[in-house]
Amino acid sequence: MVGRVYAFGLLLFITGFAIKVCAAETKPARAAAPDARETKLTAENYAKIQPGMTAAEVKEILGPPRSTATSSANHDMTMTWFLSGERGHKLEVRFTNGVVVSKFSNLSVTAPPKPPVEAVKPKEEKRADTPADKFDAAMVDLLSRDVKKHVRAIEFFEKAPFDESRAGDVGRRLVKDMMSKEARISMAAENAAPRWATKENADAFLAIIQHPQREKNGMEKHLGQIAIALDVLARLKEPAAVPPMVKMLRSFFDRSNAAEALKRMGPELAEKELQKVANDRDANVSTAAREILAEFKDGGPELARQLKNLSSPTREMRLLAAQEIGKMYAHPRRRAEVARALDARLADEDANVAQAAANALARWGAAENEPALIKALGHASTDVRLAAVKALHEVGTSKAVAALTPLEEDKDKRVAGAALDAVGAIEARKPKTAGKL
């Protein structure tokens, strides 16, 4: 009997001890404090980083970086931050001569979770009402992994007023998006990136033609992007683009676009490099080079032939002539003559001919063509209106602004965006008045 009581007591003791141990093990663990280096890595702080800031100012906003690398290349210092130790996800800020020139992040930067605090009255959420707020919000959304939000941000920059001070950063981000594996992002970026191209971010477009990504059959992986880069670099007159443009004369797929870009570069930039391949063993290369050099000299024999065809009774001949003239070097001595001939074709009975003539006037035209181009803004064809807007972007004066402004609300977003850009370009060409704010 005593033994049974003793055994029963021992059992109760062991059971009670086990319950205490289990209870201790099930107590919630104390939450780990967030890494102090990550508490400043928020979308708001990332948006504050602007070109021209010093390294000290950047550290004050984002905290100390995980690593700092120096280089003798374009950017002499790069600071890098990693979130939660995931080295594949990073945020970079690049400096030249001690100041910020660009920034990059491949993740959506958000604030780390905060520990529970005593309840406070919720603040009203700030809305992006001003143009600056909307611009900043779109810049943050360019980092979003949400495809719809990302595409909406790109579309914002397709229409937003051009901001020279921030164009460098926007252009670089959009060129990076052109390479996205997500088709909706890459296609939207291809439409938006060219209008944010400047000398500051020309190197991003230059990389596309210096190191083109191609399939095994020689075609480019991202179809159309080489043509976009060539067009941008020719418009910017980027000298460093000439050697790779000449090299592209060897490519069957790129020869035509490269030749047109070289003509737009003009003899001052392109003639020397073209002379190097004028006697190339590859007949396609040497022929293309000689044709361009002939246009640089006096317009070339092809110009005279196409000017004659521009008045042909055959619609196909007129169309081809306008298209070919639009690809030629606009020789200063022949400009007035060609512009008059193209001006007449803006009223052609065939809309395709009128469109080709307007496209060509973007290169050959002058202020004398402005009245006919303004009239073409009312054409029934959307494509003709778009071509006329783009021509006025190049040659229009303040007289065209009144006609272009209503088109900023055109139902075709291509026309609306081009009209907005054209008005901005015309305003930028106005002479600055001393003392005027």
C-alpha positions in Angstrom: 0.0 0.0 0.0 2.8 2.4 0.9 4.5 1.5 -2.4 1.4 2.4 -4.4 1.1 5.8 -2.7 4.7 6.5 -3.3 4.4 5.6 -7.0 1.3 7.7 -7.5 3.0 10.7 -5.9 6.0 10.3 -8.1 3.8 10.2 -11.2 2.1 13.5 -10.2 5.4 15.2 -9.7 6.7 14.1 -13.1 3.5 15.2 -14.9 3.6 18.7 -13.3 7.2 19.2 -14.3 6.5 18.2 -17.9 3.6 20.7 -18.1 5.8 23.5 -16.9 8.5 22.7 -19.5 5.9 22.6 -22.3 4.5 25.9 -21.2 7.9 27.5 -21.2 8.7 26.2 -24.7 5.4 27.5 -26.1 6.0 31.1 -25.0 6.2 33.5 -28.0 9.7 34.4 -28.9 10.6 38.1 -28.7 10.6 39.7 -32.1 14.1 40.4 -33.5 14.9 44.0 -33.9 15.1 45.1 -37.5 18.6 45.7 -38.9 19.4 49.4 -38.2 20.9 49.7 -41.7 17.5 48.8 -43.3 15.2 51.1 -41.4 16.0 54.0 -43.9 15.6 51.9 -47.0 12.1 53.1 -47.9 10.5 54.1 -51.2 10.1 57.7 -49.9 13.9 57.9 -49.0 14.9 56.3 -52.3 12.8 58.9 -54.2 14.7 61.7 -52.4 18.0 60.7 -54.0 18.6 63.2 -56.8 21.5 63.9 -59.2 24.1 66.3 -57.7 23.8 65.1 -54.1 27.0 64.3 -52.2 27.9 60.9 -50.7 27.4 62.3 -47.2 23.9 63.5 -48.1 23.0 60.1 -49.5 24.2 58.3 -46.4 22.2 60.7 -44.3 19.0 59.6 -46.2 19.7 55.9 -46.8 22.1 55.1 -44.0 25.5 53.5 -44.4 25.9 51.2 -47.5 26.7 47.5 -47.4 29.6 48.1 -49.9 31.4 50.9 -51.7 33.3 50.3 -55.0 35.5 52.7 -56.8 36.3 52.6 -60.5 38.1 54.6 -63.2 35.2 54.1 -65.6 32.3 56.4 -66.2 31.2 56.3 -62.5 34.1 56.6 -60.2 32.2 55.3 -57.1 29.2 53.0 -56.5 27.5 52.6 -53.1 25.3 49.5 -52.7 22.6 48.6 -50.2 21.0 45.1 -49.8 17.7 44.4 -48.2 17.4 41.5 -45.7 20.7 40.1 -46.8 19.4 39.0 -50.2 22.3 39.9 -52.3 20.3 39.4 -55.5 18.1 42.4 -54.5 20.0 45.6 -54.3 19.9 49.4 -54.5 22.7 51.3 -56.1 23.7 54.9 -56.2 26.5 56.0 -58.6 28.8 59.0 -58.2 31.1 60.9 -60.5 33.4 63.5 -59.0 31.8 63.0 -55.6 28.2 63.7 -56.7 25.2 61.5 -57.7 24.8 60.8 -61.4 22.3 57.9 -61.3 20.6 55.4 -59.1 19.1 51.9 -59.6 17.1 49.3 -57.7 15.7 46.0 -58.8 13.2 45.7 -56.0 10.2 47.6 -54.6 11.7 49.3 -51.6 9.3 49.4 -48.7 9.6 50.2 -45.0 10.3 47.3 -42.6 7.4 46.2 -40.3 7.2 48.3 -37.2 6.7 46.9 -33.7 3.3 47.6 -32.1 2.9 51.1 -30.8 0.2 52.8 -28.9 -2.7 53.8 -31.0 -2.6 57.2 -32.5 -5.0 59.2 -34.7 -4.4 58.1 -38.3 -3.1 60.7 -40.6 -4.8 61.5 -43.9 -2.9 59.8 -46.7 -1.0 62.2 -48.9 -2.4 62.2 -52.5 -0.2 62.8 -55.6 -2.1 65.9 -56.7 0.7 68.2 -58.0 2.7 67.4 -61.1 5.8 66.9 -59.0 4.0 64.4 -56.7 2.8 62.4 -59.7 6.3 62.4 -61.2 7.8 61.1 -58.0 5.1 58.5 -57.6 5.7 57.2 -61.1 9.4 57.0 -60.5 8.8 54.8 -57.5 6.3 52.7 -59.5 9.0 52.1 -62.2 10.6 49.8 -59.5 7.4 47.9 -58.8 7.1 44.2 -59.4 3.4 44.6 -60.1 3.3 44.5 -63.9 0.1 46.7 -64.2 1.5 49.3 -61.9 4.8 49.3 -63.7 3.2 49.7 -67.1 1.1 52.5 -65.9 4.2 54.3 -64.7 5.9 53.9 -68.1 2.7 55.2 -69.8 2.8 58.2 -67.5 6.3 59.1 -68.8 5.1 58.6 -72.4 2.8 61.6 -71.9 4.3 63.6 -69.0 5.9 67.0 -69.7 9.6 66.7 -70.4 11.8 67.6 -67.4 15.4 68.2 -68.4 16.7 68.0 -64.8 15.4 64.4 -64.4 15.5 63.1 -67.9 18.8 61.3 -67.4 17.5 59.1 -64.6 14.1 58.5 -66.3 15.8 57.6 -69.7 18.2 55.1 -68.1 15.3 53.4 -66.2 13.2 53.1 -69.4 16.1 51.7 -71.5 16.5 49.0 -68.8 12.8 48.3 -69.0 13.2 47.9 -72.8 15.1 44.7 -72.0 12.4 43.3 -69.7 11.3 39.7 -70.3 7.7 40.9 -69.6 6.4 41.9 -73.0 4.0 44.5 -71.7 6.8 46.3 -69.9 9.3 46.2 -72.8 6.8 47.4 -75.4 5.6 50.3 -73.3 9.2 51.3 -72.6 10.1 51.3 -76.3 7.4 53.9 -76.8 8.4 56.1 -73.9 12.2 55.9 -73.8 13.1 57.9 -76.9 11.4 61.1 -75.7 13.5 61.0 -72.5 16.8 60.5 -74.3 19.5 63.2 -73.6 23.2 63.5 -73.9 23.3 62.5 -70.2 21.8 59.0 -70.9 23.1 58.6 -74.5 25.4 55.9 -73.2 22.5 53.7 -72.4 21.2 53.8 -76.0 24.8 53.5 -77.2 25.2 50.1 -75.4 22.3 48.7 -77.5 24.3 49.2 -80.8 27.7 48.5 -79.3 26.7 45.1 -77.9 23.5 44.1 -79.8 21.7 41.0 -78.5 21.1 38.7 -81.4 19.6 35.3 -82.1 21.7 32.6 -83.8 20.4 33.6 -87.2 21.7 37.2 -86.7 18.4 38.8 -86.0 18.1 40.9 -82.8 16.4 39.4 -79.8 14.4 42.5 -79.0 13.1 43.3 -82.4 13.1 47.0 -83.2 15.3 48.2 -80.4 18.4 48.7 -82.5 16.4 51.0 -84.8 15.1 52.9 -81.8 18.7 53.4 -80.5 20.0 54.4 -83.9 17.2 57.0 -84.3 17.9 58.4 -80.8 21.7 58.6 -81.3 21.4 60.3 -84.7 19.0 62.9 -83.2 21.4 63.5 -80.3 24.4 63.7 -82.8 26.4 61.4 -80.4 29.9 61.1 -81.9 30.7 57.9 -80.1 27.9 56.2 -82.1 29.5 56.6 -85.5 32.0 53.7 -85.3 29.3 51.1 -84.3 27.0 52.6 -86.9 29.6 52.0 -89.6 30.2 48.5 -88.3 26.4 47.8 -88.7 26.7 48.3 -92.4 28.0 44.7 -92.5 24.8 43.4 -91.1 22.0 42.6 -93.6 19.4 43.2 -90.9 20.7 46.6 -89.8 22.4 48.1 -92.9 19.4 50.2 -94.0 18.8 51.8 -90.6 22.5 52.3 -89.9 23.0 54.0 -93.3 20.1 56.4 -92.6 21.4 57.2 -89.1 24.9 58.0 -90.6 23.3 60.4 -93.1 21.6 62.2 -90.2 24.9 62.4 -88.4 26.2 64.5 -91.3 29.7 64.7 -92.8 31.2 66.5 -89.8 30.8 63.4 -87.7 30.5 60.5 -90.1 32.6 61.2 -93.2 36.0 60.2 -91.8 34.8 56.8 -90.6 32.9 56.1 -93.9 36.0 56.8 -95.9 37.7 53.9 -94.1 35.3 51.4 -95.5 34.6 53.1 -98.9 36.9 50.4 -100.5 35.9 47.5 -98.2 36.1 44.0 -99.6 32.5 43.5 -98.7 30.7 45.1 -101.7 27.6 45.8 -99.6 29.6 47.8 -97.1 31.6 49.8 -99.7 28.5 50.5 -101.8 26.6 51.9 -98.8 29.6 54.0 -97.7 30.1 55.5 -101.2 26.4 56.4 -101.6 26.4 58.2 -98.3 29.6 60.0 -99.1 28.1 61.1 -102.5 25.1 62.6 -100.7 27.5 64.4 -98.3 29.2 65.9 -101.4 26.4 67.3 -103.4 23.2 65.4 -102.7 24.1 62.5 -104.9 22.6 61.3 -108.2 19.8 59.5 -106.5 18.3 62.8 -105.2 17.8 64.2 -108.7 16.1 61.1 -109.8 13.7 61.0 -106.8 12.8 64.7 -107.1 11.7 63.9 -110.7 9.6 60.9 -109.5 8.0 63.1 -106.8 5.9 64.6 -109.6 5.1 61.3 -111.3 1.4 60.6 -112.3 1.9 57.2 -110.7 1.0 57.0 -107.0 3.5 54.3 -106.2 6.3 56.3 -107.8 5.4 59.5 -105.8 5.2 57.4 -102.6 8.6 55.8 -103.1 10.2 59.1 -104.0 9.0 60.8 -100.9 10.1 57.9 -98.7 13.6 57.7 -100.2 14.1 61.5 -100.0 13.1 61.3 -96.3 16.0 58.9 -95.7 18.7 61.1 -97.5 21.2 63.5 -96.1 19.6 67.0 -96.1 22.3 68.8 -98.1 22.2 72.5 -97.2 22.5 73.6 -100.9 19.6 71.5 -101.9 17.3 72.0 -98.9 15.1 74.8 -100.3 14.5 73.1 -103.6 13.6 69.7 -102.0 11.4 71.4 -99.3 9.3 73.1 -102.0 8.8 69.8 -103.9 7.7 68.0 -100.7 5.5 70.9 -99.6 3.3 70.4 -102.7 2.9 66.7 -101.9 1.3 67.4 -98.5 -1.9 68.0 -100.5 -1.5 64.8 -102.5 -4.8 62.9 -103.1 -3.2 59.8 -101.6 -2.8 59.9 -97.8 0.2 57.7 -97.8 2.1 60.1 -100.1 1.1 63.1 -97.9 2.3 61.2 -94.8 5.7 60.4 -96.5 6.1 64.0 -97.6 5.4 65.3 -94.0 7.9 62.7 -92.6 10.6 63.9 -95.1 9.9 67.6 -94.2 10.9 66.8 -90.6 14.4 66.5 -92.1 14.3 68.9 -95.1 11.8 71.5 -94.0 12.1 75.0 -92.8 9.8 77.8 -91.5 8.5 78.3 -95.1 6.8 74.9 -94.9 4.9 75.8 -91.7 1.6 77.0 -93.3 1.2 73.7 -95.3 2.1 71.6 -92.3 -0.4 73.5 -90.1 -3.0 72.8 -92.7 -2.1 69.1 -92.7 -2.9 69.0 -89.0 -6.6 68.9 -90.0 -6.1 65.9 -92.4 -8.6 63.1 -92.2 -5.8 60.6 -91.8 -4.4 60.2 -88.2 -1.0 59.1 -89.7 -0.8 62.3 -91.8 -1.7 64.4 -88.7 1.0 62.6 -86.7 3.6 63.1 -89.4 2.8 66.8 -89.6 3.0 67.2 -85.8 6.5 65.6 -85.9 7.6 67.9 -88.7 6.5 71.0 -86.8 8.4 69.6 -83.8 11.5 70.2 -85.9 10.7 73.3 -88.0 7.7 74.9 -86.4 7.6 78.4 -84.9 5.3 80.1 -82.4 2.7 80.4 -85.2 2.1 76.7 -85.0 1.5 76.5 -81.2 -2.2 77.6 -81.4 -2.9 74.8 -83.9 -0.9 72.2 -82.0 -2.3 72.8 -78.5 -5.8 71.3 -79.2 -4.1 68.2 -80.5 -2.7 67.6 -77.0 -6.2 66.2 -76.2 -6.4 64.1 -79.4 -8.1 60.8 -79.0 -5.1 59.1 -80.6 -2.4 59.0 -77.8 0.4 59.1 -80.4 -0.9 62.4 -81.8 -1.5 63.8 -78.3 2.0 62.9 -77.0 3.7 64.2 -80.2 1.7 67.5 -80.0 2.8 68.0 -76.4 6.4 67.4 -77.3 6.2 69.7 -80.3 4.8 72.6 -78.3 7.6 72.1 -75.8 10.3 72.0 -78.5 8.9 75.2 -80.1 8.8 77.0 -76.8 12.4 75.9 -76.1 13.5 77.4 -79.4 12.1 80.8 -78.5 14.8 83.4 -77.9 15.3 84.1 -74.2 14.2 87.6 -73.2 16.6 89.4 -70.8 15.1 89.9 -67.4 12.1 87.7 -68.1 11.3 85.1 -65.4 
